[in-house]
Amino acid sequence: MADTEIDQKKNTQNQGASGAAPQKKKRTRTLTTPHQAAVLHALLAQSRFPTTAMREEVGRAIGLSARKVQIWFQVCPNVMSVYKHDL
């Protein structure tokens, strides 16, 4: 490729990244209510790795999607272990 072709490709890529296209909105963080947290902690005590059916059932019961429940199970134990080290 010639240098001008490379420069044209860089300019095209930079134009797309510079805001010519509308940017995606940042996702809001899902905050759990005390009731939701209590139910999720109870499920955590029951099983560290809940099945898809368990996640769906609990999610319906507390008003969260199964995916949000799954993410909670991925993040919560890691956060809890950090706090244990601080004590």
N, C-alpha and C positions, 0 to 999 in steps of 0.2 A: 504494500500500500504506500501511496505517496504521503508525504508529510501533511499536505493540505487535507487529504481524506481523514487522517487521524485527528487533525485539529477540528474538522467539521463534526466528527463523531463526539469528541469531547465537548464541543459547544452544545450539541444537541442533548447530550446527557446532562450537562450543567443546567440547561434551560428547564428541563423537566424537574430537576431537584431544587431549582431556585424559587419555586412557588407558583409556576405557571399553572400547574394542576392544583385543584383544591386539596388541601391536606386533610388527612383523616383526623377525626376528633379523638382526643385521648379518652380511653375508657375510664369510667368511674370505678372506684374501688368498692367492692361489696362489703358492707359492714354487717356483721351478724348481731342480732338482738341477743340479750341474755338468755332468752328461752331457746333460740336456735343454737347458741353456743353450748348450753347445757345438754341438749339432745345430741349434738355432734360429739361432745366429750363422752357421753354415755355410750354412744356407738363405738368410739375409739377404745373405751375400756372393754367393750365386748369383742371387737375385732380390729386389729391394726390394718387389715386389708379387706374392706367390705366388698362384697360382690356388686356387680352392676345392679342387680335387682334390689339389694339392700340400699344402695345409694339412691336409686329412683324412689323407693318407698319413703325413705327418710326425707328426701328432697320435697316430695309432694306433701308430706306431713308438716314440714316447717316452712314451706313456701320458697324453696330454692331449687334450682335446676340440679339434675344429677351431676352435671359438669362442675357446678360451683361446689358441690359436696366433695367431688373428687379432688378439686384444687385445694380445698380446705385440708383434706387428709394428706396432701403432699406437703403443705406448708406448715401446718400446725405443729407436728412433732418436731420439726426443725427449730421452730421458734421456741418451743417449750424447752428444748435441750440447751439453747443459749441462755435462757433464764436460770436453768438449774446450775449452770457453771458460774453464774454471778452470785448465787447464794452462798 
